[in-house]
Amino acid sequence: MHSLAKMKKTIDIYISELLFLHDCVIIPEFGGFVGNNQSAVLNKNTNTIYPPSKEILFNKNLKKNDGLLINHISNSEIISNENAKELVSDYVKNINEKIQKIRTFRIDKVGLISADLTGNILFLQDSFTNYNPNSFGLSSQSTKKVDKIEKKVEEIIKPISTKTGRKKVWRAAAILLPIIGLSFISITQEDKINEIYSQMANLNPFSSFENPKIISPKQEVEEMKETTTIEVNPIETKQPKEKKEEIIEMNFSVIAGSFRSEKNAIRLVNQLQEQNYNAEIIGTNRNGLIRVCYENFDTKEKATSMLQDLKSEGKSSWILSL
């Protein structure tokens, strides 16, 4: 007969060895230990990272001998299964006696078994032994949460005494100088920006680029007369004069602007047409400025009505009589 005192290892150690390899180890006629693998976890309260582990639970209903513990003891102690069963049976008796007397029994490297006043078995796992093989060599690690922005600030604040440090200064300057420059421009050029917005509100956004000259109605009429005098053929004076008189009486154009650049004039025409105006280019004056009108009318009353509407909207315009 092989007694507990003559064993090479204690049954506690054999149970512990099996928990490394198996997820369930049963102590016949007492209960079983069930292992559940747990992933690595971060405790946000303590900022501690714990490696993968195996949670050990005790189930008093797993009492049927599955042969795992008995065979392991038999092979390790080089004894028969019957002798191994007797050793386990004596071990269970010892557990029950300790629980009845002091209500606790410790299984080395596994945990503490205890009983409450109603006789229920409770188990507390040993926190010093990790039975998950994936955690071999790993231990809990404390971490520190570092904000990315704080990290960058720390790097910039570091003393500069090497060539590498000088490079970092140039990089920082390359980033900060354009930002400072843009801020300065936005302050000093405020009047210029407001002027551009005013021109856009008057439907003449190209004046800042080409600086077109807007001709007053009186100047336009004088230029028209001068052009008529120069271009009219003396032999055919009567017929052109009659046509000119008809144009002055019948055609009235509400002018939106005059441009030196044909490209800018076309852009304004397209913009006005998108706003449902019958805009078009109606020729140039003697100075070569290209005229763009909102619309042409048969009567001055119609042109004047539109002119008033445009002025009420804050848009600059004037009437050209042809």
Secondary structure, DSSP 8 states (H G I E B T S, - for coil): ---GGG-SS-HHHHHHHHHHH-SEEEETTTEEEEEEEE--EEETTTTEEE--EEEEEEETT--S--SHHHHHHHHHHT--HHHHHHHHHHHHHHHHHHHHHHSEEEETTTEEEEE-TT--EEEEE-TT----GGGTT---EE-----HHHHHHHHHHS---SHHHHHHHHHHHHHHHHHHHHHHHHHHTHHHHHHHHHHHHTT-TTHHHH------HHHHHHHHHHHHHHHS-GGG-HHHHHHHHHHHHH-EEEEEEEES-HHHHHHHHHHHHHTT---EEEEE-TT--EEEEEEEESSHHHHHHHHHHHHHTT---EEEE-
